[in-house]
Amino acid sequence: MPNNVSDLLLDGNVAARLLQRIFVPDITLAKIRCHSCDRVSGVGSLILHASPMGAVLKCADCESDLMRAVDTPRGLWLEMTGARFLRF
């Protein structure tokens, strides 16, 4: 039994196995909840607005931005402030 909260803090690498289970499966099969309208839908059913720089995935119900993915020289960025959760 840990003596205090700091005993429970571990390096983020310890979460690798859990995160691998989340990010390896087909993302289009995941369920996503819209932060604006609370609708749960499959990622594959979202509306895509694509551009040469990246993609914006919008809720098919209220058209709020759920995910933004941009590929830059400094890396691939994923922003999901419009979503409450992803469920696999």
URQUI-V141025 format. One record per backbone hydrogen bond with DSSP energy under -0.5 kcal/mol. CO is the residue of the C=O (numbers start at 1). NH is the residue of the N-H. E is the energy in kcal/mol with one decimal. If there is no record, write none. Layout:
BEGIN
CO;NH;E
CO;NH;E
END
This chain:
BEGIN
4;7;-1.4
5;8;-2.2
6;9;-0.7
11;14;-1.9
12;15;-1.6
13;16;-1.6
15;19;-2.8
16;20;-2.4
17;21;-1.5
18;22;-1.1
19;23;-2.6
20;24;-1.7
21;25;-0.5
26;29;-1.7
27;30;-1.4
28;44;-1.8
30;43;-2.6
31;87;-2.8
32;34;-0.5
32;41;-2.3
33;84;-3.1
33;85;-0.6
34;38;-1.4
39;34;-2.6
39;41;-0.5
41;32;-2.9
42;45;-1.8
43;46;-1.6
47;58;-3.3
48;50;-0.6
49;56;-2.2
51;54;-0.6
53;71;-1.6
54;51;-2.7
55;69;-2.6
56;49;-2.9
56;58;-0.5
57;66;-3.0
57;67;-1.7
58;47;-2.6
59;63;-1.6
64;59;-2.6
66;82;-0.6
67;57;-3.1
68;79;-2.6
69;55;-2.9
70;72;-0.7
70;77;-3.1
72;75;-1.7
75;72;-2.6
75;77;-0.5
77;70;-2.1
79;68;-2.4
80;83;-1.8
82;35;-3.1
85;33;-1.8
87;31;-2.9
END
